[in-house]
Amino acid sequence: MPLYEFEGKRPVIPDSCFIHPQAVIIGEVKMGENCFVGA
């Protein structure tokens, strides 16, 4: 899962989240427990 820093901000993703392999998470993102991101 591509996670990218942007302007010094990084995504915060708990281990319990599912992120689709084709999804891209960029910048100041904070996800909660057990979240799902599809593509």
N, CA, C and O atoms as a Tinker XYZ file with bonds, in Angstrom:
   156  protein
     1  N      0.844000   -1.173000    0.000000    73     2
     2  CA     0.000000    0.000000    0.000000    64     1     3
     3  C      0.885000    1.230000    0.000000    63     2     4     5
     4  O      1.673000    1.429000    0.925000    81     3
     5  N      0.768000    2.043000   -1.008000    73     3     6
     6  CA     1.593000    3.250000   -1.072000    64     5     7
     7  C      1.132000    4.316000   -0.075000    63     6     8     9
     8  O     -0.005000    4.787000   -0.126000    81     7
     9  N      2.025000    4.677000    0.815000    73     7    10
    10  CA     1.799000    5.772000    1.758000    64     9    11
    11  C      2.873000    6.812000    1.498000    63    10    12    13
    12  O      4.061000    6.489000    1.487000    81    11
    13  N      2.464000    8.063000    1.287000    73    11    14
    14  CA     3.424000    9.102000    0.932000    64    13    15
    15  C      3.337000   10.290000    1.878000    63    14    16    17
    16  O      2.250000   10.732000    2.252000    81    15
    17  N      4.504000   10.796000    2.254000    73    15    18
    18  CA     4.591000   12.037000    3.011000    64    17    19
    19  C      4.397000   13.200000    2.050000    63    18    20    21
    20  O      4.835000   13.139000    0.901000    81    19
    21  N      3.732000   14.274000    2.524000    73    19    22
    22  CA     3.549000   15.472000    1.708000    64    21    23
    23  C      3.710000   16.679000    2.618000    63    22    24    25
    24  O      3.008000   16.807000    3.621000    81    23
    25  N      4.629000   17.557000    2.269000    73    23    26
    26  CA     4.928000   18.761000    3.049000    64    25    27
    27  C      5.167000   18.438000    4.525000    63    26    28    29
    28  O      4.706000   19.152000    5.415000    81    27
    29  N      5.897000   17.347000    4.761000    73    27    30
    30  CA     6.257000   16.956000    6.116000    64    29    31
    31  C      5.170000   16.228000    6.886000    63    30    32    33
    32  O      5.364000   15.886000    8.053000    81    31
    33  N      4.039000   15.986000    6.259000    73    31    34
    34  CA     2.918000   15.287000    6.912000    64    33    35
    35  C      2.853000   13.858000    6.397000    63    34    36    37
    36  O      2.955000   13.619000    5.193000    81    35
    37  N      2.681000   12.892000    7.326000    73    35    38
    38  CA     2.630000   11.476000    6.963000    64    37    39
    39  C      1.305000   10.868000    7.388000    63    38    40    41
    40  O      0.739000   11.272000    8.404000    81    39
    41  N      0.798000    9.901000    6.627000    73    39    42
    42  CA    -0.421000    9.200000    7.029000    64    41    43
    43  C     -0.194000    8.369000    8.297000    63    42    44    45
    44  O      0.895000    7.841000    8.522000    81    43
    45  N     -1.238000    8.266000    9.114000    73    43    46
    46  CA    -1.235000    7.419000   10.306000    64    45    47
    47  C     -2.325000    6.373000   10.094000    63    46    48    49
    48  O     -3.513000    6.696000   10.079000    81    47
    49  N     -1.913000    5.129000    9.932000    73    47    50
    50  CA    -2.833000    4.046000    9.603000    64    49    51
    51  C     -2.686000    2.929000   10.639000    63    50    52    53
    52  O     -1.613000    2.333000   10.736000    81    51
    53  N     -3.735000    2.628000   11.417000    73    51    54
    54  CA    -3.649000    1.508000   12.364000    64    53    55
    55  C     -3.492000    0.171000   11.633000    63    54    56    57
    56  O     -3.917000    0.036000   10.485000    81    55
    57  N     -2.895000   -0.796000   12.286000    73    55    58
    58  CA    -2.719000   -2.123000   11.688000    64    57    59
    59  C     -4.045000   -2.805000   11.381000    63    58    60    61
    60  O     -4.095000   -3.689000   10.526000    81    59
    61  N     -5.117000   -2.413000   12.058000    73    59    62
    62  CA    -6.414000   -3.058000   11.842000    64    61    63
    63  C     -7.130000   -2.563000   10.589000    63    62    64    65
    64  O     -8.181000   -3.102000   10.241000    81    63
    65  N     -6.594000   -1.555000    9.902000    73    63    66
    66  CA    -7.219000   -1.027000    8.683000    64    65    67
    67  C     -6.886000   -1.893000    7.474000    63    66    68    69
    68  O     -5.807000   -2.479000    7.389000    81    67
    69  N     -7.835000   -1.963000    6.539000    73    67    70
    70  CA    -7.569000   -2.599000    5.252000    64    69    71
    71  C     -7.430000   -1.491000    4.222000    63    70    72    73
    72  O     -8.327000   -0.662000    4.068000    81    71
    73  N     -6.310000   -1.476000    3.520000    73    71    74
    74  CA    -6.077000   -0.533000    2.433000    64    73    75
    75  C     -5.863000   -1.353000    1.168000    63    74    76    77
    76  O     -4.957000   -2.184000    1.112000    81    75
    77  N     -6.687000   -1.126000    0.158000    73    75    78
    78  CA    -6.553000   -1.857000   -1.103000    64    77    79
    79  C     -5.156000   -1.604000   -1.672000    63    78    80    81
    80  O     -4.648000   -0.486000   -1.580000    81    79
    81  N     -4.528000   -2.629000   -2.258000    73    79    82
    82  CA    -3.162000   -2.481000   -2.785000    64    81    83
    83  C     -3.005000   -1.378000   -3.837000    63    82    84    85
    84  O     -1.903000   -0.859000   -4.017000    81    83
    85  N     -4.084000   -1.012000   -4.533000    73    83    86
    86  CA    -3.985000    0.043000   -5.549000    64    85    87
    87  C     -4.338000    1.425000   -5.011000    63    86    88    89
    88  O     -4.223000    2.416000   -5.732000    81    87
    89  N     -4.767000    1.502000   -3.754000    73    87    90
    90  CA    -5.088000    2.798000   -3.152000    64    89    91
    91  C     -3.799000    3.532000   -2.792000    63    90    92    93
    92  O     -2.780000    2.906000   -2.500000    81    91
    93  N     -3.852000    4.854000   -2.814000    73    91    94
    94  CA    -2.703000    5.689000   -2.456000    64    93    95
    95  C     -3.158000    6.655000   -1.364000    63    94    96    97
    96  O     -4.165000    7.347000   -1.517000    81    95
    97  N     -2.418000    6.696000   -0.274000    73    95    98
    98  CA    -2.733000    7.579000    0.852000    64    97    99
    99  C     -1.609000    8.607000    0.947000    63    98   100   101
   100  O     -0.438000    8.249000    1.074000    81    99
   101  N     -1.979000    9.904000    0.883000    73    99   102
   102  CA    -0.976000   10.971000    0.810000    64   101   103
   103  C     -1.259000   12.034000    1.869000    63   102   104   105
   104  O     -2.401000   12.455000    2.053000    81   103
   105  N     -0.202000   12.459000    2.560000    73   103   106
   106  CA    -0.266000   13.628000    3.424000    64   105   107
   107  C     -0.826000   13.384000    4.803000    63   106   108   109
   108  O     -0.686000   12.298000    5.365000    81   107
   109  N     -1.468000   14.416000    5.349000    73   107   110
   110  CA    -1.963000   14.403000    6.728000    64   109   111
   111  C     -3.299000   13.656000    6.789000    63   110   112   113
   112  O     -4.372000   14.254000    6.704000    81   111
   113  N     -3.202000   12.353000    6.936000    73   111   114
   114  CA    -4.376000   11.481000    7.009000    64   113   115
   115  C     -4.263000   10.674000    8.291000    63   114   116   117
   116  O     -3.221000   10.077000    8.561000    81   115
   117  N     -5.324000   10.652000    9.079000    73   115   118
   118  CA    -5.354000    9.838000   10.297000    64   117   119
   119  C     -6.610000    8.980000   10.233000    63   118   120   121
   120  O     -7.727000    9.495000   10.286000    81   119
   121  N     -6.422000    7.670000   10.121000    73   119   122
   122  CA    -7.549000    6.751000   10.007000    64   121   123
   123  C     -7.807000    6.078000   11.342000    63   122   124   125
   124  O     -6.888000    5.851000   12.128000    81   123
   125  N     -9.073000    5.762000   11.588000    73   123   126
   126  CA    -9.463000    5.088000   12.820000    64   125   127
   127  C     -9.290000    3.584000   12.707000    63   126   128   129
   128  O     -8.944000    3.057000   11.650000    81   127
   129  N     -9.537000    2.907000   13.817000    73   127   130
   130  CA    -9.423000    1.446000   13.857000    64   129   131
   131  C    -10.440000    0.794000   12.921000    63   130   132   133
   132  O    -11.545000    1.303000   12.732000    81   131
   133  N    -10.049000   -0.331000   12.344000    73   131   134
   134  CA   -10.919000   -1.180000   11.523000    64   133   135
   135  C    -11.512000   -0.472000   10.311000    63   134   136   137
   136  O    -12.612000   -0.821000    9.881000    81   135
   137  N    -10.813000    0.513000    9.748000    73   135   138
   138  CA   -11.330000    1.206000    8.571000    64   137   139
   139  C    -11.056000    0.390000    7.309000    63   138   140   141
   140  O    -10.264000   -0.552000    7.331000    81   139
   141  N    -11.711000    0.755000    6.216000    73   139   142
   142  CA   -11.586000    0.070000    4.930000    64   141   143
   143  C    -11.427000    1.130000    3.857000    63   142   144   145
   144  O    -12.234000    2.056000    3.778000    81   143
   145  N    -10.389000    1.007000    3.024000    73   143   146
   146  CA   -10.196000    1.898000    1.882000    64   145   147
   147  C    -10.105000    1.022000    0.649000    63   146   148   149
   148  O     -9.162000    0.246000    0.501000    81   147
   149  N    -11.084000    1.144000   -0.238000    73   147   150
   150  CA   -11.084000    0.377000   -1.485000    64   149   151
   151  C    -10.522000    1.223000   -2.614000    63   150   152   153
   152  O    -10.221000    2.404000   -2.442000    81   151
   153  N    -10.389000    0.599000   -3.758000    73   151   154
   154  CA    -9.875000    1.341000   -4.916000    64   153   155
   155  C    -10.835000    1.223000   -6.070000    63   154   156
   156  O    -10.585000    1.777000   -7.140000    81   155
